Amino acid sequence: MLALYENGGHHIEFSKRAKIWLDKLALKKGFTIDYIQNTDKIDSSFLSHYQLFLQLDYVPYGWTSRAMKAFEKYIDEGRGGWIGFHHATLLGEFDGFHEWQWFSGFMGGITYKDYIASFAKGQVNIEDKQHPVMKGVPASFTIQQEEWYTYDKSPRANVRVIASVDESTYNPQGNIKMGDHPVIWTNEHVKARNIYIFMGHSPNLFNNNAWARIFSNAIFWAAGK
């Protein structure tokens, strides 16, 4: 597995906790992980060494042009699997970078719109209980603290939705809502096995058994194991 992660900003604590959790799982299950903090090394030759690409809270902008082309090929041709978390859908015009149109399409044709900066508790409901990533996961579970993103539209028309958040369960309530709000999905229009899991901000997620089970299941499913 290759894990591209953020080692700064307010996601650094999530990244730290993720590395500890991943290293423990890798030791237990017999796989290896290489960690990188930017896309400078990424090209097709580099990616050929990995069965799974984990975009661990890393944004879809600021990549080198070589890395972008290599990643698109990796996904379109099914050269490996992909799991993306949280920041992977921060799609739009950020930090002077234009939106990566291919990546927007990969994520269902969405553009980031807003987020709950003050955080909210919310109930996630599984819609596709038969998907392998949902094995052993309850039909619904609570996320205690998340900065729920909204997008310019729901990705549902272009992806297979696996789970969504019930915005009526937000605590505290607010006006930053989408209506139809998928939070876990897969794009079946590309060859690579892929899954996006929105919840990925707080290190406390690793204390949530349902979320951790989804993460673990996703690793082996996306890697074709």
C-alpha positions in Angstrom: 0.0 0.0 0.0 1.0 3.6 -0.7 -0.4 6.1 1.7 -0.3 9.8 0.7 -1.0 11.8 3.8 -1.0 15.4 5.2 1.6 16.1 7.8 0.5 19.6 8.7 -2.5 21.7 9.3 -5.5 20.6 11.5 -5.5 17.1 10.1 -2.1 16.2 11.5 -3.5 14.4 14.5 -5.7 12.3 12.3 -2.6 11.4 10.2 -0.6 10.5 13.3 -3.3 8.2 14.6 -3.9 6.7 11.2 -0.2 5.7 10.8 -0.3 3.9 14.2 -3.5 2.1 13.3 -2.3 1.2 9.8 1.1 -0.1 10.9 -0.6 -2.3 13.6 -3.0 -3.7 11.0 -0.2 -4.2 8.5 1.8 -6.2 11.0 -1.2 -8.3 11.9 -2.4 -9.0 8.4 1.0 -9.2 6.6 1.1 -6.3 4.2 3.4 -3.3 3.8 2.9 0.4 3.6 5.0 3.2 2.3 4.2 6.8 3.4 4.7 9.9 1.3 3.7 13.5 2.1 3.6 15.0 -1.3 3.3 13.8 -4.9 6.8 14.5 -6.1 7.8 10.9 -6.5 4.6 9.8 -8.2 4.7 8.6 -11.8 3.5 5.4 -13.5 6.7 3.5 -12.6 6.5 4.5 -9.0 2.8 3.5 -8.7 3.4 0.1 -10.4 4.9 -1.1 -7.1 1.6 -0.7 -5.2 -1.7 -2.7 -5.2 -3.5 0.0 -3.2 -3.3 3.8 -3.1 -4.6 5.4 0.1 -5.3 9.1 -0.1 -5.3 9.8 3.5 -6.8 13.3 4.0 -4.8 14.6 1.1 -6.3 17.3 -1.2 -6.9 16.8 -4.9 -4.8 19.9 -5.9 -1.2 20.9 -5.9 -0.2 17.6 -7.4 2.6 17.6 -10.0 1.3 17.2 -13.6 3.3 13.9 -13.9 1.6 12.6 -10.7 -1.9 13.6 -12.0 -1.4 11.8 -15.3 0.0 8.7 -13.6 -2.8 8.6 -11.0 -5.5 8.9 -13.7 -3.9 6.0 -15.6 -3.7 4.0 -12.4 -7.4 4.4 -11.8 -8.8 4.3 -15.3 -6.8 1.2 -16.2 -7.4 -0.6 -12.9 -3.7 -0.9 -12.0 -4.5 -0.9 -8.3 -7.2 0.1 -5.9 -7.9 3.4 -4.2 -9.4 4.6 -0.9 -9.9 8.3 -0.3 -10.8 10.1 2.9 -12.3 13.4 3.7 -10.0 16.0 2.1 -10.0 14.1 -1.2 -13.3 15.8 -2.2 -12.0 19.4 -1.5 -12.6 20.1 -5.2 -12.7 23.6 -6.5 -10.4 26.6 -6.8 -8.0 26.5 -3.8 -4.7 28.1 -3.1 -4.4 29.3 -6.6 -5.0 25.9 -8.2 -7.7 25.2 -10.7 -10.1 22.3 -10.1 -8.8 18.9 -11.3 -11.7 18.1 -13.7 -10.8 14.4 -14.0 -10.8 14.0 -10.2 -14.1 15.8 -9.9 -15.6 13.4 -12.4 -14.0 10.5 -10.5 -15.8 11.7 -7.4 -19.2 11.9 -9.2 -19.0 15.3 -10.9 -19.0 17.3 -7.7 -17.4 20.5 -6.5 -17.0 21.4 -2.8 -19.4 24.1 -1.6 -19.4 24.4 2.2 -18.7 22.7 5.5 -19.7 22.7 9.2 -16.8 24.5 10.6 -18.0 24.1 14.2 -18.5 20.3 13.8 -21.6 18.3 14.4 -22.6 14.8 15.5 -24.5 12.9 12.9 -26.0 9.5 12.1 -24.7 7.6 9.1 -27.1 5.1 7.5 -25.9 2.2 5.3 -27.8 2.1 2.0 -25.9 -0.8 0.4 -25.7 -3.4 3.1 -24.5 -6.1 0.6 -21.4 -4.3 -0.4 -18.3 -6.1 0.9 -17.0 -3.0 2.7 -20.1 -3.1 4.9 -19.5 -6.6 6.2 -19.9 -6.6 10.0 -21.0 -3.0 10.0 -24.3 -2.0 11.8 -27.1 -0.6 9.6 -26.5 2.8 11.2 -23.9 4.4 13.5 -23.1 7.7 15.0 -20.1 9.9 14.1 -19.5 12.1 17.2 -17.6 15.0 15.6 -17.3 15.8 11.9 -17.0 18.9 9.7 -19.6 17.6 7.2 -18.9 18.9 3.7 -21.6 19.9 1.2 -21.2 19.9 -2.5 -22.8 21.7 -5.4 -24.9 18.6 -6.0 -25.2 15.0 -4.8 -22.9 12.6 -6.6 -25.6 9.9 -6.5 -26.4 10.0 -10.2 -22.8 9.1 -11.1 -21.7 6.8 -8.4 -22.9 3.8 -6.3 -23.8 5.2 -3.0 -23.0 2.9 0.0 -23.9 5.2 2.9 -25.3 8.6 3.6 -25.7 10.9 6.6 -29.1 11.8 7.9 -28.9 15.6 8.3 -31.9 15.7 10.6 -29.7 14.0 13.2 -27.1 16.7 13.2 -26.3 18.0 16.7 -26.1 20.9 16.9 -28.5 21.6 14.0 -27.6 24.3 11.4 -28.4 25.5 7.9 -25.4 23.9 6.1 -27.2 21.0 4.5 -27.5 19.2 1.1 -30.7 17.1 1.5 -29.5 14.0 -0.3 -26.1 13.6 1.3 -24.0 10.5 0.4 -20.8 10.1 2.5 -19.5 6.7 1.3 -19.5 5.8 -2.4 -17.7 4.0 -5.2 -17.3 4.9 -8.9 -18.0 1.9 -11.0 -17.2 3.7 -14.3 -13.5 3.2 -13.8 -11.6 -0.1 -13.7 -10.0 0.4 -10.3 -11.7 -0.7 -7.2 -12.3 2.5 -5.4 -14.1 3.8 -2.4 -14.5 7.3 -0.9 -15.2 7.6 2.8 -16.0 11.2 3.8 -15.5 10.9 7.6 -11.8 11.4 8.2 -11.1 14.5 10.2 -10.8 13.6 13.9 -8.3 11.1 15.3 -11.2 10.0 17.6 -12.7 8.1 14.6 -10.3 5.3 15.4 -12.3 4.7 18.6 -15.5 4.2 16.5 -15.7 0.5 15.9 -18.1 0.8 12.9 -15.9 3.3 11.1 -12.7 1.4 11.8 -14.3 -1.8 10.5 -15.3 0.0 7.3 -11.7 1.2 6.9 -10.3 -2.3 7.4 -12.8 -3.9 5.1 -12.1 -1.2 2.4 -8.3 -1.9 2.4 -8.8 -5.6 1.6 -11.7 -5.1 -0.8 -9.9 -2.3 -2.8 -6.7 -4.3 -3.0 -8.7 -7.3 -4.3 -8.0 -9.5 -1.3 
